[in-house]
Amino acid sequence: MLRRLAIAAAVCCYAEAFAAQAPELNCPVCGHAASQQHVAEHNGGKVCFCCVKCAKAFAAKTSEFAPKANVQMILSGQFKQVDCPLEGYSLNPITAMEVAGVKVLFCCKGCKNVVVLARKDDQINLVFNDKAFKKGFAKIAAEEKN
């Protein structure tokens, strides 16, 4: 009996630690905490919203909210960076920077400088718009997640 309680406590603590490591996802429309109850498909992944109203707004103006939706899919572990989002070339480790909470690499200092010189929202749009997202990011296969 005591052994079962100890195992249950260990499993519970592990689940809490895992949940604490998972990033809190924000709604790409309004920025509030996202919920698994309101989900839409986008670029081969799932995007979470805080409410039905935001999910409908996303459906109506997808291109406007796509960059933040793409960020959410990276932060949630559905996608990873594979190439430069601006040019589609191989990544250079010395060009690393953070954009919207995501570590991003570029092919060269020129691409990085384009993003560095942009304002915060413009950085998000440059790196995570749908065209850049398709150039630089790929869906993570199920076997890679484990």
Steps between C-alpha positions, in 0.01 A plus 500: 500500500776746594688408185194584287465837672868576441468409131183709466672796667801466269277488192306803623821698563632403157178616333516832688866550403420422136206743502721768655751461215235539229473862385176685557350554159332827413213552261643636172202734462471677836797375705302343786578148623411246231278200563493149352121546469529739204733362231548556127723338239769721345807410290465134600487569873250592766453854633323563830283802580352639819141502373270436206501869407879499449485173302243663268713815468798283403291318238384834356845665491748213509786688332483776762538258791710231328842615630392473865321171427824365350693613809250313717549179299878524549469571872259208539756263346319426175762660273877558503731722299684330214610788273527878489145642501600790275701322230444128559874424522691296762523642851809673639529458881669839549182677384279385789256746654165486676180611330168472688650255748639272228872450437543569128804451280568645155723406208711815527554821694318692227173315566546537874562875464176544304314358800711675766427839346123441488257588779369215721172435310679538169759243616219252568347567159835469320599170661165326550272611213366199308752530216798520740352227719476260206860581398658464841293266718389137480248291690659281764439131433335297776813288551710817552275616784580196713 
